[in-house]
Amino acid sequence: MEGKTSKPRAILVFGAPASGKTTFCEKFSKQFRAPYYNLTEIEERLGFDRAKMLQVLDLIAKTGQNFIIEGELNTEQDREEIKKLLRQNGYNPSLIWIQTDINTIRTRLKVRLKSVEKAKAEYDKKIAELEAPAEDENSIVLSGKHTFETQLTHVLSRMAELI
């Protein structure tokens, strides 16, 4: 994740449930040996509210390491708050929006939740909370159905353009 800048990189990944965010984050993390954090899991597992989760993220950012995060990025306001915190810690954040068609998402959720009703409820709840990125957010848009290699090539070329 090197480039023309000496600032550390924070890769922020968001999208609909079952769009392929976690798979992408885990593979990207492994490829670049960069830590991966799921902020929603941190919040839920530790019973943190958003303020506490942001304190955890601030501590992570103080390491100066490149890292990947997923979760707690559903709205433009959420993303701006996190990007501001990262910039204050000297980071150059990049936003990745993973899009996957609705039928694939519903199929993945049905398998994961083992219930059509639960899949529909989960999808409806999460989609109601999700805001598409604004044009000025300069997000990198990926398909959740493409191979990791294709996604990686696209991300790296777009990151190079944004530097």
Protein Blocks (a to p, Z undefined) as FASTA:
>chain_A
ZZfbfbdcdddddddehilpmmmmmmmmmmnopacddfklmmmmnopafklmmmmmmmmm
mnopacddeejilbmklmmmmmmmmmmnopacddddddddfklmmmmmmmmnopaklmmm
mmmmmmmmpccddfklopacddfkbcfklmmmmmmmmmmmmZZ
